[in-house]
Amino acid sequence: MSDYKIDLELDASGLNCPLPLLKAKQALNKMLPGQVLKLIATDGGSVRDFKVYTDQSDHEMLDSFTENEPYVYIIRRG
């Protein structure tokens, strides 16, 4: 993982699809363009969901990785 200035960290652990993505969308809507969200999820479906979401939006996936089970997404607000 590269070092990013994280403006908001959101823990969506234990939430099932589509809630991690919904929480991320809500958080991103409240952020300013260019700010960075770090989201932690445990739902395996979130890998596909976040890839598709960032590909189809103006937000940028800066990084995504897993720390054993938790999936971590670093997204820059578009």
Biopython code that builds the backbone (N, CA, C, O; Angstrom):
import numpy as np
from Bio.PDB.StructureBuilder import StructureBuilder

atoms = [
    (1, "MET", "N", (0.841, -1.183, 0.000)),
    (1, "MET", "CA", (0.000, 0.000, 0.000)),
    (1, "MET", "C", (0.881, 1.238, 0.000)),
    (1, "MET", "O", (1.838, 1.335, 0.768)),
    (2, "SER", "N", (0.555, 2.160, -0.849)),
    (2, "SER", "CA", (1.253, 3.441, -0.870)),
    (2, "SER", "C", (0.707, 4.322, 0.240)),
    (2, "SER", "O", (-0.360, 4.062, 0.795)),
    (3, "ASP", "N", (1.451, 5.360, 0.549)),
    (3, "ASP", "CA", (1.002, 6.284, 1.572)),
    (3, "ASP", "C", (0.107, 7.350, 0.949)),
    (3, "ASP", "O", (0.540, 8.104, 0.078)),
    (4, "TYR", "N", (-1.129, 7.406, 1.398)),
    (4, "TYR", "CA", (-2.078, 8.409, 0.957)),
    (4, "TYR", "C", (-2.541, 9.164, 2.185)),
    (4, "TYR", "O", (-2.598, 8.605, 3.280)),
    (5, "LYS", "N", (-2.870, 10.423, 2.006)),
    (5, "LYS", "CA", (-3.477, 11.182, 3.089)),
    (5, "LYS", "C", (-4.946, 10.768, 3.122)),
    (5, "LYS", "O", (-5.716, 11.113, 2.225)),
    (6, "ILE", "N", (-5.322, 10.038, 4.142)),
    (6, "ILE", "CA", (-6.695, 9.560, 4.280)),
    (6, "ILE", "C", (-7.513, 10.661, 4.960)),
    (6, "ILE", "O", (-7.190, 11.095, 6.066)),
    (7, "ASP", "N", (-8.568, 11.101, 4.289)),
    (7, "ASP", "CA", (-9.431, 12.131, 4.848)),
    (7, "ASP", "C", (-10.561, 11.541, 5.681)),
    (7, "ASP", "O", (-11.035, 12.174, 6.624)),
    (8, "LEU", "N", (-10.993, 10.332, 5.337)),
    (8, "LEU", "CA", (-12.074, 9.679, 6.063)),
    (8, "LEU", "C", (-11.854, 8.180, 6.020)),
    (8, "LEU", "O", (-11.562, 7.618, 4.964)),
    (9, "GLU", "N", (-11.995, 7.537, 7.166)),
    (9, "GLU", "CA", (-11.900, 6.071, 7.235)),
    (9, "GLU", "C", (-13.248, 5.531, 7.670)),
    (9, "GLU", "O", (-13.842, 6.017, 8.632)),
    (10, "LEU", "N", (-13.726, 4.525, 6.958)),
    (10, "LEU", "CA", (-15.036, 3.951, 7.205)),
    (10, "LEU", "C", (-14.885, 2.444, 7.359)),
    (10, "LEU", "O", (-14.304, 1.780, 6.501)),
    (11, "ASP", "N", (-15.407, 1.913, 8.451)),
    (11, "ASP", "CA", (-15.343, 0.473, 8.707)),
    (11, "ASP", "C", (-16.707, -0.136, 8.429)),
    (11, "ASP", "O", (-17.656, 0.075, 9.184)),
    (12, "ALA", "N", (-16.801, -0.894, 7.339)),
    (12, "ALA", "CA", (-18.043, -1.559, 6.961)),
    (12, "ALA", "C", (-17.949, -3.061, 7.241)),
    (12, "ALA", "O", (-18.661, -3.855, 6.627)),
    (13, "SER", "N", (-17.075, -3.443, 8.163)),
    (13, "SER", "CA", (-16.905, -4.855, 8.517)),
    (13, "SER", "C", (-18.226, -5.430, 9.024)),
    (13, "SER", "O", (-18.951, -4.786, 9.782)),
    (14, "GLY", "N", (-18.518, -6.642, 8.594)),
    (14, "GLY", "CA", (-19.723, -7.330, 9.044)),
    (14, "GLY", "C", (-20.962, -7.009, 8.224)),
    (14, "GLY", "O", (-21.996, -7.656, 8.391)),
    (15, "LEU", "N", (-20.875, -6.016, 7.337)),
    (15, "LEU", "CA", (-22.013, -5.670, 6.495)),
    (15, "LEU", "C", (-21.953, -6.466, 5.201)),
    (15, "LEU", "O", (-20.884, -6.639, 4.617)),
    (16, "ASN", "N", (-23.105, -6.946, 4.759)),
    (16, "ASN", "CA", (-23.180, -7.715, 3.521)),
    (16, "ASN", "C", (-23.632, -6.823, 2.366)),
    (16, "ASN", "O", (-24.217, -5.759, 2.568)),
    (17, "CYS", "N", (-23.345, -7.286, 1.162)),
    (17, "CYS", "CA", (-23.711, -6.599, -0.071)),
    (17, "CYS", "C", (-25.198, -6.251, -0.038)),
    (17, "CYS", "O", (-26.007, -7.103, 0.331)),
    (18, "PRO", "N", (-25.571, -5.079, -0.396)),
    (18, "PRO", "CA", (-24.836, -3.977, -0.994)),
    (18, "PRO", "C", (-24.419, -2.900, 0.015)),
    (18, "PRO", "O", (-24.011, -1.811, -0.387)),
    (19, "LEU", "N", (-24.514, -3.185, 1.310)),
    (19, "LEU", "CA", (-24.291, -2.148, 2.316)),
    (19, "LEU", "C", (-22.894, -1.519, 2.308)),
    (19, "LEU", "O", (-22.807, -0.301, 2.464)),
    (20, "PRO", "N", (-21.793, -2.266, 2.137)),
    (20, "PRO", "CA", (-20.486, -1.592, 2.095)),
    (20, "PRO", "C", (-20.416, -0.535, 0.981)),
    (20, "PRO", "O", (-19.900, 0.562, 1.191)),
    (21, "LEU", "N", (-20.934, -0.874, -0.186)),
    (21, "LEU", "CA", (-20.924, 0.077, -1.300)),
    (21, "LEU", "C", (-21.852, 1.254, -1.013)),
    (21, "LEU", "O", (-21.502, 2.395, -1.316)),
    (22, "LEU", "N", (-23.002, 1.008, -0.449)),
    (22, "LEU", "CA", (-23.933, 2.079, -0.112)),
    (22, "LEU", "C", (-23.307, 3.045, 0.894)),
    (22, "LEU", "O", (-23.423, 4.261, 0.742)),
    (23, "LYS", "N", (-22.648, 2.510, 1.915)),
    (23, "LYS", "CA", (-21.974, 3.352, 2.915)),
    (23, "LYS", "C", (-20.861, 4.177, 2.259)),
    (23, "LYS", "O", (-20.673, 5.348, 2.591)),
    (24, "ALA", "N", (-20.128, 3.561, 1.329)),
    (24, "ALA", "CA", (-19.062, 4.282, 0.629)),
    (24, "ALA", "C", (-19.649, 5.416, -0.210)),
    (24, "ALA", "O", (-19.124, 6.530, -0.205)),
    (25, "LYS", "N", (-20.738, 5.134, -0.933)),
    (25, "LYS", "CA", (-21.374, 6.171, -1.755)),
    (25, "LYS", "C", (-21.829, 7.341, -0.895)),
    (25, "LYS", "O", (-21.626, 8.500, -1.259)),
    (26, "GLN", "N", (-22.441, 7.044, 0.242)),
    (26, "GLN", "CA", (-22.913, 8.099, 1.137)),
    (26, "GLN", "C", (-21.750, 8.940, 1.646)),
    (26, "GLN", "O", (-21.837, 10.167, 1.697)),
    (27, "ALA", "N", (-20.664, 8.273, 2.021)),
    (27, "ALA", "CA", (-19.490, 8.989, 2.528)),
    (27, "ALA", "C", (-18.861, 9.847, 1.432)),
    (27, "ALA", "O", (-18.522, 11.005, 1.673)),
    (28, "LEU", "N", (-18.703, 9.290, 0.233)),
    (28, "LEU", "CA", (-18.096, 10.028, -0.872)),
    (28, "LEU", "C", (-18.923, 11.254, -1.252)),
    (28, "LEU", "O", (-18.367, 12.289, -1.619)),
    (29, "ASN", "N", (-20.233, 11.142, -1.167)),
    (29, "ASN", "CA", (-21.108, 12.270, -1.496)),
    (29, "ASN", "C", (-20.918, 13.442, -0.543)),
    (29, "ASN", "O", (-21.192, 14.585, -0.911)),
    (30, "LYS", "N", (-20.453, 13.177, 0.673)),
    (30, "LYS", "CA", (-20.242, 14.225, 1.673)),
    (30, "LYS", "C", (-18.824, 14.803, 1.619)),
    (30, "LYS", "O", (-18.533, 15.808, 2.267)),
    (31, "MET", "N", (-17.956, 14.169, 0.848)),
    (31, "MET", "CA", (-16.560, 14.588, 0.775)),
    (31, "MET", "C", (-16.354, 15.588, -0.360)),
    (31, "MET", "O", (-17.167, 15.688, -1.279)),
    (32, "LEU", "N", (-15.254, 16.319, -0.274)),
    (32, "LEU", "CA", (-14.885, 17.262, -1.328)),
    (32, "LEU", "C", (-14.094, 16.536, -2.416)),
    (32, "LEU", "O", (-13.406, 15.556, -2.131)),
    (33, "PRO", "N", (-14.188, 17.013, -3.668)),
    (33, "PRO", "CA", (-13.388, 16.405, -4.741)),
    (33, "PRO", "C", (-11.901, 16.383, -4.364)),
    (33, "PRO", "O", (-11.351, 17.366, -3.867)),
    (34, "GLY", "N", (-11.281, 15.245, -4.613)),
    (34, "GLY", "CA", (-9.863, 15.080, -4.312)),
    (34, "GLY", "C", (-9.596, 14.463, -2.954)),
    (34, "GLY", "O", (-8.488, 13.988, -2.704)),
    (35, "GLN", "N", (-10.591, 14.457, -2.064)),
    (35, "GLN", "CA", (-10.388, 13.836, -0.760)),
    (35, "GLN", "C", (-10.369, 12.314, -0.918)),
    (35, "GLN", "O", (-10.881, 11.771, -1.897)),
    (36, "VAL", "N", (-9.767, 11.638, 0.067)),
    (36, "VAL", "CA", (-9.539, 10.201, -0.027)),
    (36, "VAL", "C", (-10.272, 9.464, 1.083)),
    (36, "VAL", "O", (-10.184, 9.820, 2.259)),
    (37, "LEU", "N", (-11.000, 8.425, 0.678)),
    (37, "LEU", "CA", (-11.741, 7.553, 1.588)),
    (37, "LEU", "C", (-11.022, 6.219, 1.695)),
    (37, "LEU", "O", (-10.620, 5.634, 0.690)),
    (38, "LYS", "N", (-10.867, 5.748, 2.921)),
    (38, "LYS", "CA", (-10.385, 4.380, 3.156)),
    (38, "LYS", "C", (-11.561, 3.609, 3.719)),
    (38, "LYS", "O", (-12.116, 3.980, 4.754)),
    (39, "LEU", "N", (-11.943, 2.536, 3.041)),
    (39, "LEU", "CA", (-13.063, 1.718, 3.483)),
    (39, "LEU", "C", (-12.581, 0.303, 3.744)),
    (39, "LEU", "O", (-11.829, -0.265, 2.951)),
    (40, "ILE", "N", (-13.017, -0.259, 4.859)),
    (40, "ILE", "CA", (-12.683, -1.628, 5.237)),
    (40, "ILE", "C", (-13.972, -2.441, 5.183)),
    (40, "ILE", "O", (-14.986, -2.043, 5.757)),
    (41, "ALA", "N", (-13.931, -3.580, 4.493)),
    (41, "ALA", "CA", (-15.103, -4.441, 4.358)),
    (41, "ALA", "C", (-14.703, -5.895, 4.547)),
    (41, "ALA", "O", (-13.544, -6.262, 4.356)),
    (42, "THR", "N", (-15.665, -6.713, 4.922)),
    (42, "THR", "CA", (-15.426, -8.151, 5.058)),
    (42, "THR", "C", (-16.212, -8.958, 4.028)),
    (42, "THR", "O", (-16.028, -10.171, 3.924)),
    (43, "ASP", "N", (-17.071, -8.309, 3.276)),
    (43, "ASP", "CA", (-17.891, -8.984, 2.272)),
    (43, "ASP", "C", (-17.068, -9.234, 1.010)),
    (43, "ASP", "O", (-16.583, -8.291, 0.384)),
    (44, "GLY", "N", (-16.911, -10.512, 0.637)),
    (44, "GLY", "CA", (-16.127, -10.871, -0.539)),
    (44, "GLY", "C", (-16.669, -10.281, -1.832)),
    (44, "GLY", "O", (-15.904, -10.030, -2.763)),
    (45, "GLY", "N", (-17.977, -10.055, -1.904)),
    (45, "GLY", "CA", (-18.584, -9.457, -3.087)),
    (45, "GLY", "C", (-18.192, -8.009, -3.290)),
    (45, "GLY", "O", (-18.382, -7.454, -4.373)),
    (46, "SER", "N", (-17.646, -7.396, -2.256)),
    (46, "SER", "CA", (-17.268, -5.987, -2.363)),
    (46, "SER", "C", (-16.133, -5.784, -3.359)),
    (46, "SER", "O", (-16.003, -4.697, -3.923)),
    (47, "VAL", "N", (-15.317, -6.792, -3.586)),
    (47, "VAL", "CA", (-14.208, -6.678, -4.539)),
    (47, "VAL", "C", (-14.753, -6.317, -5.919)),
    (47, "VAL", "O", (-14.280, -5.374, -6.552)),
    (48, "ARG", "N", (-15.724, -7.053, -6.367)),
    (48, "ARG", "CA", (-16.348, -6.803, -7.670)),
    (48, "ARG", "C", (-17.135, -5.491, -7.643)),
    (48, "ARG", "O", (-17.045, -4.692, -8.575)),
    (49, "ASP", "N", (-17.904, -5.272, -6.575)),
    (49, "ASP", "CA", (-18.755, -4.085, -6.479)),
    (49, "ASP", "C", (-17.959, -2.792, -6.573)),
    (49, "ASP", "O", (-18.335, -1.883, -7.314)),
    (50, "PHE", "N", (-16.867, -2.702, -5.831)),
    (50, "PHE", "CA", (-16.090, -1.462, -5.822)),
    (50, "PHE", "C", (-15.355, -1.248, -7.136)),
    (50, "PHE", "O", (-15.206, -0.108, -7.575)),
    (51, "LYS", "N", (-14.894, -2.318, -7.771)),
    (51, "LYS", "CA", (-14.231, -2.192, -9.073)),
    (51, "LYS", "C", (-15.212, -1.628, -10.094)),
    (51, "LYS", "O", (-14.894, -0.670, -10.799)),
    (52, "VAL", "N", (-16.392, -2.215, -10.176)),
    (52, "VAL", "CA", (-17.398, -1.763, -11.139)),
    (52, "VAL", "C", (-17.818, -0.326, -10.830)),
    (52, "VAL", "O", (-17.939, 0.496, -11.738)),
    (53, "TYR", "N", (-18.037, -0.026, -9.557)),
    (53, "TYR", "CA", (-18.473, 1.314, -9.169)),
    (53, "TYR", "C", (-17.457, 2.385, -9.563)),
    (53, "TYR", "O", (-17.818, 3.406, -10.147)),
    (54, "THR", "N", (-16.190, 2.147, -9.241)),
    (54, "THR", "CA", (-15.184, 3.164, -9.565)),
    (54, "THR", "C", (-14.927, 3.237, -11.074)),
    (54, "THR", "O", (-14.597, 4.307, -11.585)),
    (55, "ASP", "N", (-15.071, 2.125, -11.791)),
    (55, "ASP", "CA", (-14.918, 2.152, -13.250)),
    (55, "ASP", "C", (-16.023, 2.974, -13.907)),
    (55, "ASP", "O", (-15.804, 3.584, -14.954)),
    (56, "GLN", "N", (-17.215, 2.994, -13.295)),
    (56, "GLN", "CA", (-18.366, 3.661, -13.900)),
    (56, "GLN", "C", (-18.647, 5.042, -13.308)),
    (56, "GLN", "O", (-19.612, 5.698, -13.702)),
    (57, "SER", "N", (-17.822, 5.483, -12.375)),
    (57, "SER", "CA", (-18.032, 6.793, -11.753)),
    (57, "SER", "C", (-16.804, 7.668, -12.004)),
    (57, "SER", "O", (-15.843, 7.243, -12.645)),
    (58, "ASP", "N", (-16.855, 8.885, -11.491)),
    (58, "ASP", "CA", (-15.694, 9.752, -11.637)),
    (58, "ASP", "C", (-14.724, 9.608, -10.468)),
    (58, "ASP", "O", (-13.738, 10.342, -10.389)),
    (59, "HIS", "N", (-14.993, 8.673, -9.561)),
    (59, "HIS", "CA", (-14.099, 8.404, -8.443)),
    (59, "HIS", "C", (-12.959, 7.489, -8.916)),
    (59, "HIS", "O", (-13.110, 6.733, -9.875)),
    (60, "GLU", "N", (-11.822, 7.576, -8.226)),
    (60, "GLU", "CA", (-10.646, 6.801, -8.634)),
    (60, "GLU", "C", (-10.236, 5.830, -7.533)),
    (60, "GLU", "O", (-10.030, 6.227, -6.386)),
    (61, "MET", "N", (-10.118, 4.550, -7.895)),
    (61, "MET", "CA", (-9.610, 3.542, -6.968)),
    (61, "MET", "C", (-8.093, 3.698, -6.944)),
    (61, "MET", "O", (-7.412, 3.340, -7.905)),
    (62, "LEU", "N", (-7.571, 4.228, -5.856)),
    (62, "LEU", "CA", (-6.121, 4.423, -5.733)),
    (62, "LEU", "C", (-5.425, 3.126, -5.358)),
    (62, "LEU", "O", (-4.292, 2.878, -5.771)),
    (63, "ASP", "N", (-6.110, 2.298, -4.570)),
    (63, "ASP", "CA", (-5.510, 1.050, -4.102)),
    (63, "ASP", "C", (-6.611, 0.156, -3.573)),
    (63, "ASP", "O", (-7.637, 0.641, -3.096)),
    (64, "SER", "N", (-6.405, -1.123, -3.653)),
    (64, "SER", "CA", (-7.279, -2.102, -2.999)),
    (64, "SER", "C", (-6.413, -3.301, -2.657)),
    (64, "SER", "O", (-5.584, -3.740, -3.454)),
    (65, "PHE", "N", (-6.618, -3.812, -1.475)),
    (65, "PHE", "CA", (-5.828, -4.949, -1.020)),
    (65, "PHE", "C", (-6.582, -5.651, 0.094)),
    (65, "PHE", "O", (-7.611, -5.169, 0.567)),
    (66, "THR", "N", (-6.057, -6.791, 0.506)),
    (66, "THR", "CA", (-6.678, -7.529, 1.599)),
    (66, "THR", "C", (-5.641, -7.754, 2.688)),
    (66, "THR", "O", (-4.473, -8.033, 2.414)),
    (67, "GLU", "N", (-6.083, -7.629, 3.898)),
    (67, "GLU", "CA", (-5.264, -7.945, 5.066)),
    (67, "GLU", "C", (-5.902, -9.174, 5.714)),
    (67, "GLU", "O", (-6.665, -9.064, 6.674)),
    (68, "ASN", "N", (-5.570, -10.349, 5.167)),
    (68, "ASN", "CA", (-6.201, -11.609, 5.524)),
    (68, "ASN", "C", (-7.659, -11.556, 5.114)),
    (68, "ASN", "O", (-7.938, -11.730, 3.927)),
    (69, "GLU", "N", (-8.622, -11.326, 6.021)),
    (69, "GLU", "CA", (-9.993, -11.252, 5.539)),
    (69, "GLU", "C", (-10.434, -9.848, 5.165)),
    (69, "GLU", "O", (-11.037, -9.674, 4.106)),
    (70, "PRO", "N", (-10.167, -8.846, 5.976)),
    (70, "PRO", "CA", (-10.713, -7.545, 5.581)),
    (70, "PRO", "C", (-10.189, -7.090, 4.221)),
    (70, "PRO", "O", (-9.009, -7.235, 3.899)),
    (71, "TYR", "N", (-11.105, -6.539, 3.444)),
    (71, "TYR", "CA", (-10.756, -5.946, 2.157)),
    (71, "TYR", "C", (-10.652, -4.441, 2.391)),
    (71, "TYR", "O", (-11.510, -3.848, 3.045)),
    (72, "VAL", "N", (-9.619, -3.839, 1.866)),
    (72, "VAL", "CA", (-9.388, -2.416, 2.081)),
    (72, "VAL", "C", (-9.386, -1.707, 0.731)),
    (72, "VAL", "O", (-8.713, -2.134, -0.207)),
    (73, "TYR", "N", (-10.150, -0.616, 0.645)),
    (73, "TYR", "CA", (-10.262, 0.165, -0.578)),
    (73, "TYR", "C", (-9.874, 1.601, -0.278)),
    (73, "TYR", "O", (-10.336, 2.183, 0.703)),
    (74, "ILE", "N", (-9.024, 2.175, -1.126)),
    (74, "ILE", "CA", (-8.616, 3.565, -1.018)),
    (74, "ILE", "C", (-9.170, 4.253, -2.278)),
    (74, "ILE", "O", (-8.743, 3.966, -3.396)),
    (75, "ILE", "N", (-10.126, 5.163, -2.072)),
    (75, "ILE", "CA", (-10.846, 5.776, -3.187)),
    (75, "ILE", "C", (-10.737, 7.297, -3.089)),
    (75, "ILE", "O", (-11.000, 7.889, -2.042)),
    (76, "ARG", "N", (-10.345, 7.911, -4.201)),
    (76, "ARG", "CA", (-10.299, 9.373, -4.280)),
    (76, "ARG", "C", (-11.617, 9.881, -4.860)),
    (76, "ARG", "O", (-12.082, 9.413, -5.900)),
    (77, "ARG", "N", (-12.197, 10.839, -4.168)),
    (77, "ARG", "CA", (-13.457, 11.450, -4.604)),
    (77, "ARG", "C", (-13.230, 12.202, -5.901)),
    (77, "ARG", "O", (-12.311, 13.014, -6.007)),
    (78, "GLY", "N", (-14.077, 11.927, -6.893)),
    (78, "GLY", "CA", (-13.976, 12.582, -8.187)),
    (78, "GLY", "C", (-14.671, 13.930, -8.187)),
    (78, "GLY", "O", (-14.681, 14.620, -9.206)),
]
sb = StructureBuilder()
sb.init_structure("model")
sb.init_model(0)
sb.init_chain("A")
sb.init_seg("    ")
for serial, (resi, resn, name, xyz) in enumerate(atoms, 1):
    if name == "N":
        sb.init_residue(resn, " ", resi, " ")
    sb.init_atom(name, np.array(xyz, "f"), 0.0, 1.0, " ", f" {name:<3s}", serial, name[0])
structure = sb.get_structure()
